């Protein structure tokens, strides 16, 4: 690369009558190794506009930028997907650069297109071609709008032909066609043989076929069978780091299987069992205590508080060695008492940044105030429908937090009924997201992340994007 450096002068410096002292000869910049260029450009991987500008700098930059631009491909509308699908018919080296395919926001809502027309746009044969052409594919995220397109042939190609796949994110799949396709798939994989005696369930597991899969989300896939689908998938993916089975029909058998027959407790860092109604208190506590690497735990319940995790089970979990490294914890709608908050403060205060306490049956404002003031690293807290918070007490709490400059809290989730009565505060604003959740959020945020993307009920499975969160969170059905 070269550049011409020009000193300022009153007239046209290219006029031959001007003194040559005003003109500096071209200076060649030092050679920049490709490794340095790649490192610099990697910091822009989530800013596509900046990358596109860098691609036009020169041929060297273009050579390094293009693979980054093509590494993540996301489609929200049929027209863009159709253009992409057409390129699959004439594959080029660019399709080999695609590592992340995000179809989680794909929809025809508002485009005056029927559900049937959507199936003509994204059909099974097209998806099979995409999976076979994108040989470097590492992650796939799909929403329920494309459920009919994921047939047995598509799933078979995804699991067996995409040898580099690490992340599979299904959300809200509940139709019979998908369930039948998954049943056929796991039957072909090989299911564990299950027996039962007085000591409990016994499994004979087949050899794991997908040790390379690290992240698996079956969020709200309510119709998938525990023994026919979920346990076989876990048996063949024994090295998971992220697992979201929120809303699935699983029991303690699944947790016990992972503890006794897989390596998952040793590798798992992110776990969501939110809204799993059939899990017992002791089953969850036993499993969490075995997962020594957890940094994210979501046991949010949609059951009445009196039937959710008990006070004793919560204290047992909070005092376990596992919780010393926890950064994100959601125990909303469980039996959260002051003793539970004390256990969190004693064992989890060092690294905890996000905490969900929705529907906690706490009637003392002093208990909440003292707890929050003793959590120096906390950045987000969910206080939705906590009984001690009303118009007066909430103003008192927020005022004390604002005066305490040492705290790190930038987002406070509250109920709509309460926030609708409260006014704005200095440097804070009221935010409503697509998921019908309401927040007080600081206006100035250093990281630039939106308040409604701070803490989703669905586990953050994907590794890409400026907020590292799938676009599925914009839909109210899975954002609450």
Secondary structure, DSSP 8 states (H G I E B T S, - for coil): -EE--B---SS-TT-TTS-GGGB---EE-----HHHHHHHHHTTTT-HHHHHHHHTT-HHHHHHHHHHHHHEEE--SHHHHHHHHHHHTT--GGGGG--EEEETT---TTTT--HHHHHHHS-HHHHHHHHHH-TT--EEEEEGGGGGG--HHHHHHHHHH-TT--EEEEES---HHHHHHHHHHHHHH---EEEEETTEEEEE----S-TT--EEEEET-TTS-IIIIIHHHHHH-TT-SEEE-TT----HHHHHHHHHH-SHHHH--EEE-TT-TT--HHHHHHHHHH-TT-SEEE----S-GGGSS-HHHHHHHHTSGGGGG--EEE-TTS---HHHHHHHHHHSTTT--EEE-TT-----HHHHHHHHHT-TT--EEE-TT-TT--HHHHHHHHHHHHH-TT----EEEE-HHHHTTS---TTEEEEE-TTS-EEEEES--SS---GGGSS-SS------STTS--GGGGSHHHH-
